[in-house]
């Protein structure tokens, strides 16, 4: 019998996922984190900076691409923590954003595509912070549903726009009023954020600022000062980009088919942009996000706030630049599922920390709740990771779960569920006649050799399959969500590239 998550308590649920052998030490870990934090009585503010579609390895300090310079991200990593194995539970904008705000998997909060509004009654963790006396602000891209930019519950200050918004001269909804501004959206959002920090919040209360950038979502538009900066740099293409027999050996059929689609290199965005321009503009657009981080950190330092404010920088999902002939996100390959994640707070996080633990977007909400000294609600699926950032050994998950639901708008990527450990990734497809995948990430980080039929891996596949279904059963995930048809459909193929 499938036991409903609602009737399963949190401890049973975590235990069911095989977390930490038993859930008890995990609970001890949380209590310890809270004691540790309270004892310091220092950390009291959180700034969460989110970018859109920034892939995990495009940062200057990782030297990829070689020409890219992100001095402020580099500084966060150098002086704070670089969370190496950060992933999202769904690599798609709106589901991931809803997971960040609720601490829940997509099948639990219900936002499974980019068209769905958050169901009425959904609780966002800033509502709890506000109730506890925190000052809260949301600046930027909300993007759960396209129709409204109206203030959402949980924020003392609201600056947002409808759906994807625009890069240049945007109109914002500022606390319910439409305000037209001149300039680049990344700069303007940072201006709003700094203005709120300086002038608009109650200075004696702890604060939570959610700075949610539109950048670097397609169609990329760098700030004017960055446009063309990377026009002449040499681009390096991933080895798996070429349409060769070797590259597609053992791969599911849908991957090769997707080459010639909106999200494939043979017909990307139906020909609106060529690959090289696309790559250069993406990197240029990222520079304004990096500068935004720098301005926020500089403000904290000049106002004596650096010691008691945790700054986190994360991407809402990854981005594929030609790997396996694909672009964009949605699927479970590394470039799509992994995200950049940095944390900075001098005095609380040791400089140069590298975190190996599997941290996910669902962990942000419980972590901020924990920092605020609030009880982590039963409804949240994630775990608080502050002690992990501080290098403390606490019981932690040994597997991250993943889900993506097929969209009629972008029909080339199938419904996907999967499990990723630090070593292996198991990918399971639904509703398509194709093969599943298993990768050994240690020996094959580029996911080139599918081990799904390897005799010596069959026991592991059975185990991972079983863990995946246990997760879905225990968390009410055994139904495939269906939504009404709406919006654009990316169903064109490039006739010149159709396989004979
Ligand atoms: Ca996104």
Boltz pocket constraint, residues with backbone or C-beta under 6 A from the ligand:
constraints:
  - pocket:
      binder: B
      contacts: [[A, 51], [A, 52], [A, 53], [A, 92], [A, 93], [A, 94], [A, 217], [A, 316], [A, 317], [A, 318]]
      max_distance: 6.0
